[in-house]
Amino acid sequence: MELKTPDVAARLGVSPKTIQRWVRKYNIPLQKNEAGHYLFDEKTIALLERVKFEQGAALETQPKAEPKTPPAPSRPSTSPPNVPIHALFQEYVGPEISRVSLRLDQLEQQLEQKADDVVSVQLLHHRREMEEITARLTALEQLVARLEQQLNHQPPALHNPSEEPKRKRRGLGRVMNLFV
């Protein structure tokens, strides 16, 4: 048995807008007919009865303001059926958790792939830098070898500075004579 929003609203004693608001607020998955109207089954109605019960308990804990209009005749409220909350959780929330978990796994895989790509780019960049440094080092080694070769092939110096006679200092003796 599938009911439409006004039928469920009458059964729960709330307005159809309240039913639509609860469906959006609690993200209750529902099928729609060809006209785009929600179709409610017994399990969904049980869930909405639970929501109404919990909403009523939440409203009772808040201080009530004085109503400006006389209250409408109230319908007897139906107590929520004995549907365990765990079963409702498994039916409505469980699939959403699975979907979110699957999406998180996909995002983690994409993140790992991006991290691997970044590391690969960094390694290639470091390799290029190392090759440039190696090329400069090789060029410097060749330059040092050429300079050593030029130094070894240079003819010996004509005069040896250690064999030169020491020259006398002229000015020092004159200054010393002033103090004697």
C-alpha positions as protocol buffer text, in pm:
chain_id: "A"
residue {
  index: 1
  type: MET
  ca { x: 0 y: 0 z: 0 }
}
residue {
  index: 2
  type: GLU
  ca { x: 141 y: 336 z: -104 }
}
residue {
  index: 3
  type: LEU
  ca { x: -3 y: 661 z: 22 }
}
residue {
  index: 4
  type: LYS
  ca { x: 38 y: 1017 z: -96 }
}
residue {
  index: 5
  type: THR
  ca { x: 146 y: 1313 z: 116 }
}
residue {
  index: 6
  type: PRO
  ca { x: -204 y: 1436 z: 214 }
}
residue {
  index: 7
  type: ASP
  ca { x: -306 y: 1084 z: 322 }
}
residue {
  index: 8
  type: VAL
  ca { x: 5 y: 1046 z: 539 }
}
residue {
  index: 9
  type: ALA
  ca { x: -46 y: 1397 z: 681 }
}
residue {
  index: 10
  type: ALA
  ca { x: -405 y: 1310 z: 778 }
}
residue {
  index: 11
  type: ARG
  ca { x: -292 y: 983 z: 933 }
}
residue {
  index: 12
  type: LEU
  ca { x: -23 y: 1156 z: 1142 }
}
residue {
  index: 13
  type: GLY
  ca { x: -232 y: 1462 z: 1224 }
}
residue {
  index: 14
  type: VAL
  ca { x: 7 y: 1716 z: 1072 }
}
residue {
  index: 15
  type: SER
  ca { x: -1 y: 1931 z: 761 }
}
residue {
  index: 16
  type: PRO
  ca { x: 124 y: 1806 z: 425 }
}
residue {
  index: 17
  type: LYS
  ca { x: 389 y: 2082 z: 432 }
}
residue {
  index: 18
  type: THR
  ca { x: 521 y: 1937 z: 759 }
}
residue {
  index: 19
  type: ILE
  ca { x: 552 y: 1595 z: 598 }
}
residue {
  index: 20
  type: GLN
  ca { x: 741 y: 1746 z: 303 }
}
residue {
  index: 21
  type: ARG
  ca { x: 966 y: 1941 z: 541 }
}
residue {
  index: 22
  type: TRP
  ca { x: 1049 y: 1625 z: 741 }
}
residue {
  index: 23
  type: VAL
  ca { x: 1127 y: 1434 z: 421 }
}
residue {
  index: 24
  type: ARG
  ca { x: 1373 y: 1705 z: 315 }
}
residue {
  index: 25
  type: LYS
  ca { x: 1518 y: 1764 z: 663 }
}
residue {
  index: 26
  type: TYR
  ca { x: 1584 y: 1396 z: 740 }
}
residue {
  index: 27
  type: ASN
  ca { x: 1670 y: 1310 z: 377 }
}
residue {
  index: 28
  type: ILE
  ca { x: 1419 y: 1025 z: 368 }
}
residue {
  index: 29
  type: PRO
  ca { x: 1450 y: 838 z: 39 }
}
residue {
  index: 30
  type: LEU
  ca { x: 1110 y: 813 z: -130 }
}
residue {
  index: 31
  type: GLN
  ca { x: 981 y: 710 z: -467 }
}
residue {
  index: 32
  type: LYS
  ca { x: 776 y: 954 z: -670 }
}
residue {
  index: 33
  type: ASN
  ca { x: 491 y: 886 z: -906 }
}
residue {
  index: 34
  type: GLU
  ca { x: 472 y: 1013 z: -1263 }
}
residue {
  index: 35
  type: ALA
  ca { x: 338 y: 1350 z: -1143 }
}
residue {
  index: 36
  type: GLY
  ca { x: 633 y: 1393 z: -904 }
}
residue {
  index: 37
  type: HIS
  ca { x: 437 y: 1328 z: -583 }
}
residue {
  index: 38
  type: TYR
  ca { x: 591 y: 1133 z: -297 }
}
residue {
  index: 39
  type: LEU
  ca { x: 471 y: 778 z: -244 }
}
residue {
  index: 40
  type: PHE
  ca { x: 489 y: 649 z: 114 }
}
residue {
  index: 41
  type: ASP
  ca { x: 506 y: 285 z: 218 }
}
residue {
  index: 42
  type: GLU
  ca { x: 446 y: 143 z: 566 }
}
residue {
  index: 43
  type: LYS
  ca { x: 812 y: 156 z: 670 }
}
residue {
  index: 44
  type: THR
  ca { x: 840 y: 520 z: 571 }
}
residue {
  index: 45
  type: ILE
  ca { x: 520 y: 602 z: 755 }
}
residue {
  index: 46
  type: ALA
  ca { x: 662 y: 427 z: 1063 }
}
residue {
  index: 47
  type: LEU
  ca { x: 974 y: 639 z: 1033 }
}
residue {
  index: 48
  type: LEU
  ca { x: 766 y: 957 z: 1005 }
}
residue {
  index: 49
  type: GLU
  ca { x: 565 y: 852 z: 1311 }
}
residue {
  index: 50
  type: ARG
  ca { x: 896 y: 815 z: 1497 }
}
residue {
  index: 51
  type: VAL
  ca { x: 998 y: 1162 z: 1376 }
}
residue {
  index: 52
  type: LYS
  ca { x: 666 y: 1306 z: 1491 }
}
residue {
  index: 53
  type: PHE
  ca { x: 705 y: 1137 z: 1829 }
}
residue {
  index: 54
  type: GLU
  ca { x: 1057 y: 1277 z: 1870 }
}
residue {
  index: 55
  type: GLN
  ca { x: 952 y: 1620 z: 1745 }
}
residue {
  index: 56
  type: GLY
  ca { x: 667 y: 1619 z: 1996 }
}
residue {
  index: 57
  type: ALA
  ca { x: 904 y: 1526 z: 2278 }
}
residue {
  index: 58
  type: ALA
  ca { x: 1136 y: 1808 z: 2174 }
}
residue {
  index: 59
  type: LEU
  ca { x: 850 y: 2055 z: 2167 }
}
residue {
  index: 60
  type: GLU
  ca { x: 729 y: 1948 z: 2513 }
}
residue {
  index: 61
  type: THR
  ca { x: 1066 y: 2035 z: 2664 }
}
residue {
  index: 62
  type: GLN
  ca { x: 1046 y: 2391 z: 2529 }
}
residue {
  index: 63
  type: PRO
  ca { x: 829 y: 2646 z: 2710 }
}
residue {
  index: 64
  type: LYS
  ca { x: 500 y: 2689 z: 2532 }
}
residue {
  index: 65
  type: ALA
  ca { x: 376 y: 3029 z: 2430 }
}
residue {
  index: 66
  type: GLU
  ca { x: 13 y: 3120 z: 2471 }
}
residue {
  index: 67
  type: PRO
  ca { x: -173 y: 3035 z: 2151 }
}
residue {
  index: 68
  type: LYS
  ca { x: -339 y: 3334 z: 1984 }
}
residue {
  index: 69
  type: THR
  ca { x: -611 y: 3125 z: 1826 }
}
residue {
  index: 70
  type: PRO
  ca { x: -816 y: 2861 z: 1997 }
}
residue {
  index: 71
  type: PRO
  ca { x: -663 y: 2517 z: 1948 }
}
residue {
  index: 72
  type: ALA
  ca { x: -812 y: 2296 z: 1683 }
}
residue {
  index: 73
  type: PRO
  ca { x: -973 y: 1976 z: 1799 }
}
residue {
  index: 74
  type: SER
  ca { x: -690 y: 1732 z: 1838 }
}
residue {
  index: 75
  type: ARG
  ca { x: -689 y: 1388 z: 1692 }
}
residue {
  index: 76
  type: PRO
  ca { x: -575 y: 1102 z: 1901 }
}
residue {
  index: 77
  type: SER
  ca { x: -208 y: 1057 z: 1829 }
}
residue {
  index: 78
  type: THR
  ca { x: -89 y: 719 z: 1733 }
}
residue {
  index: 79
  type: SER
  ca { x: 208 y: 589 z: 1922 }
}
residue {
  index: 80
  type: PRO
  ca { x: 504 y: 488 z: 1709 }
}
residue {
  index: 81
  type: PRO
  ca { x: 489 y: 125 z: 1611 }
}
residue {
  index: 82
  type: ASN
  ca { x: 731 y: -123 z: 1757 }
}
residue {
  index: 83
  type: VAL
  ca { x: 980 y: -86 z: 1476 }
}
residue {
  index: 84
  type: PRO
  ca { x: 1327 y: -97 z: 1623 }
}
residue {
  index: 85
  type: ILE
  ca { x: 1531 y: 211 z: 1551 }
}
residue {
  index: 86
  type: HIS
  ca { x: 1820 y: -14 z: 1449 }
}
residue {
  index: 87
  type: ALA
  ca { x: 1612 y: -157 z: 1164 }
}
residue {
  index: 88
  type: LEU
  ca { x: 1518 y: 192 z: 1045 }
}
residue {
  index: 89
  type: PHE
  ca { x: 1881 y: 297 z: 1071 }
}
residue {
  index: 90
  type: GLN
  ca { x: 1992 y: -3 z: 865 }
}
residue {
  index: 91
  type: GLU
  ca { x: 1730 y: 65 z: 601 }
}
residue {
  index: 92
  type: TYR
  ca { x: 1775 y: 439 z: 554 }
}
residue {
  index: 93
  type: VAL
  ca { x: 2111 y: 543 z: 697 }
}
residue {
  index: 94
  type: GLY
  ca { x: 2314 y: 228 z: 625 }
}
residue {
  index: 95
  type: PRO
  ca { x: 2308 y: 267 z: 245 }
}
residue {
  index: 96
  type: GLU
  ca { x: 2405 y: 634 z: 275 }
}
residue {
  index: 97
  type: ILE
  ca { x: 2700 y: 545 z: 499 }
}
residue {
  index: 98
  type: SER
  ca { x: 2809 y: 283 z: 248 }
}
residue {
  index: 99
  type: ARG
  ca { x: 2785 y: 535 z: -35 }
}
residue {
  index: 100
  type: VAL
  ca { x: 2983 y: 797 z: 157 }
}
residue {
  index: 101
  type: SER
  ca { x: 3243 y: 537 z: 257 }
}
residue {
  index: 102
  type: LEU
  ca { x: 3283 y: 428 z: -105 }
}
residue {
  index: 103
  type: ARG
  ca { x: 3326 y: 791 z: -213 }
}
residue {
  index: 104
  type: LEU
  ca { x: 3589 y: 846 z: 59 }
}
residue {
  index: 105
  type: ASP
  ca { x: 3780 y: 540 z: -64 }
}
residue {
  index: 106
  type: GLN
  ca { x: 3773 y: 680 z: -419 }
}
residue {
  index: 107
  type: LEU
  ca { x: 3896 y: 1018 z: -299 }
}
residue {
  index: 108
  type: GLU
  ca { x: 4177 y: 855 z: -102 }
}
residue {
  index: 109
  type: GLN
  ca { x: 4287 y: 664 z: -412 }
}
residue {
  index: 110
  type: GLN
  ca { x: 4284 y: 984 z: -617 }
}
residue {
  index: 111
  type: LEU
  ca { x: 4483 y: 1162 z: -347 }
}
residue {
  index: 112
  type: GLU
  ca { x: 4743 y: 883 z: -339 }
}
residue {
  index: 113
  type: GLN
  ca { x: 4770 y: 900 z: -720 }
}
residue {
  index: 114
  type: LYS
  ca { x: 4822 y: 1276 z: -707 }
}
residue {
  index: 115
  type: ALA
  ca { x: 5087 y: 1233 z: -436 }
}
residue {
  index: 116
  type: ASP
  ca { x: 5266 y: 972 z: -650 }
}
residue {
  index: 117
  type: ASP
  ca { x: 5256 y: 1209 z: -948 }
}
residue {
  index: 118
  type: VAL
  ca { x: 5402 y: 1493 z: -741 }
}
residue {
  index: 119
  type: VAL
  ca { x: 5682 y: 1271 z: -611 }
}
residue {
  index: 120
  type: SER
  ca { x: 5759 y: 1154 z: -965 }
}
residue {
  index: 121
  type: VAL
  ca { x: 5785 y: 1513 z: -1089 }
}
residue {
  index: 122
  type: GLN
  ca { x: 6010 y: 1604 z: -797 }
}
residue {
  index: 123
  type: LEU
  ca { x: 6236 y: 1305 z: -862 }
}
residue {
  index: 124
  type: LEU
  ca { x: 6269 y: 1398 z: -1230 }
}
residue {
  index: 125
  type: HIS
  ca { x: 6352 y: 1755 z: -1134 }
}
residue {
  index: 126
  type: HIS
  ca { x: 6618 y: 1637 z: -885 }
}
residue {
  index: 127
  type: ARG
  ca { x: 6763 y: 1400 z: -1145 }
}
residue {
  index: 128
  type: ARG
  ca { x: 6794 y: 1687 z: -1394 }
}
residue {
  index: 129
  type: GLU
  ca { x: 6966 y: 1901 z: -1128 }
}
residue {
  index: 130
  type: MET
  ca { x: 7206 y: 1616 z: -1047 }
}
residue {
  index: 131
  type: GLU
  ca { x: 7291 y: 1575 z: -1416 }
}
residue {
  index: 132
  type: GLU
  ca { x: 7361 y: 1948 z: -1445 }
}
residue {
  index: 133
  type: ILE
  ca { x: 7585 y: 1938 z: -1138 }
}
residue {
  index: 134
  type: THR
  ca { x: 7768 y: 1633 z: -1274 }
}
residue {
  index: 135
  type: ALA
  ca { x: 7826 y: 1808 z: -1607 }
}
residue {
  index: 136
  type: ARG
  ca { x: 7965 y: 2119 z: -1432 }
}
residue {
  index: 137
  type: LEU
  ca { x: 8188 y: 1901 z: -1212 }
}
residue {
  index: 138
  type: THR
  ca { x: 8322 y: 1721 z: -1520 }
}
residue {
  index: 139
  type: ALA
  ca { x: 8393 y: 2055 z: -1689 }
}
residue {
  index: 140
  type: LEU
  ca { x: 8576 y: 2179 z: -1378 }
}
residue {
  index: 141
  type: GLU
  ca { x: 8783 y: 1859 z: -1359 }
}
residue {
  index: 142
  type: GLN
  ca { x: 8885 y: 1903 z: -1723 }
}
residue {
  index: 143
  type: LEU
  ca { x: 8980 y: 2265 z: -1657 }
}
residue {
  index: 144
  type: VAL
  ca { x: 9193 y: 2165 z: -1356 }
}
residue {
  index: 145
  type: ALA
  ca { x: 9363 y: 1893 z: -1563 }
}
residue {
  index: 146
  type: ARG
  ca { x: 9446 y: 2145 z: -1841 }
}
residue {
  index: 147
  type: LEU
  ca { x: 9584 y: 2394 z: -1590 }
}
residue {
  index: 148
  type: GLU
  ca { x: 9799 y: 2125 z: -1427 }
}
residue {
  index: 149
  type: GLN
  ca { x: 9925 y: 2023 z: -1771 }
}
residue {
  index: 150
  type: GLN
  ca { x: 10012 y: 2381 z: -1859 }
}
residue {
  index: 151
  type: LEU
  ca { x: 10193 y: 2421 z: -1527 }
}
residue {
  index: 152
  type: ASN
  ca { x: 10393 y: 2100 z: -1584 }
}
residue {
  index: 153
  type: HIS
  ca { x: 10497 y: 2202 z: -1940 }
}
residue {
  index: 154
  type: GLN
  ca { x: 10608 y: 2553 z: -1842 }
}
residue {
  index: 155
  type: PRO
  ca { x: 10988 y: 2609 z: -1867 }
}
residue {
  index: 156
  type: PRO
  ca { x: 11166 y: 2657 z: -1532 }
}
residue {
  index: 157
  type: ALA
  ca { x: 11209 y: 3015 z: -1413 }
}
residue {
  index: 158
  type: LEU
  ca { x: 11529 y: 3192 z: -1519 }
}
residue {
  index: 159
  type: HIS
  ca { x: 11612 y: 3316 z: -1179 }
}
residue {
  index: 160
  type: ASN
  ca { x: 11546 y: 3169 z: -841 }
}
residue {
  index: 161
  type: PRO
  ca { x: 11427 y: 3424 z: -590 }
}
residue {
  index: 162
  type: SER
  ca { x: 11592 y: 3243 z: -299 }
}
residue {
  index: 163
  type: GLU
  ca { x: 11935 y: 3279 z: -461 }
}
residue {
  index: 164
  type: GLU
  ca { x: 11914 y: 3658 z: -508 }
}
residue {
  index: 165
  type: PRO
  ca { x: 12141 y: 3864 z: -285 }
}
residue {
  index: 166
  type: LYS
  ca { x: 11970 y: 4063 z: -19 }
}
residue {
  index: 167
  type: ARG
  ca { x: 11958 y: 4431 z: -83 }
}
residue {
  index: 168
  type: LYS
  ca { x: 12042 y: 4674 z: 186 }
}
residue {
  index: 169
  type: ARG
  ca { x: 11788 y: 4903 z: 322 }
}
residue {
  index: 170
  type: ARG
  ca { x: 11904 y: 5254 z: 290 }
}
residue {
  index: 171
  type: GLY
  ca { x: 11656 y: 5449 z: 487 }
}
residue {
  index: 172
  type: LEU
  ca { x: 11669 y: 5238 z: 799 }
}
residue {
  index: 173
  type: GLY
  ca { x: 12032 y: 5323 z: 876 }
}
residue {
  index: 174
  type: ARG
  ca { x: 11972 y: 5694 z: 846 }
}
residue {
  index: 175
  type: VAL
  ca { x: 11679 y: 5678 z: 1082 }
}
residue {
  index: 176
  type: MET
  ca { x: 11888 y: 5477 z: 1331 }
}
residue {
  index: 177
  type: ASN
  ca { x: 12164 y: 5736 z: 1317 }
}
residue {
  index: 178
  type: LEU
  ca { x: 11928 y: 6000 z: 1440 }
}
residue {
  index: 179
  type: PHE
  ca { x: 11885 y: 5826 z: 1772 }
}
residue {
  index: 180
  type: VAL
  ca { x: 12255 y: 5762 z: 1841 }
}
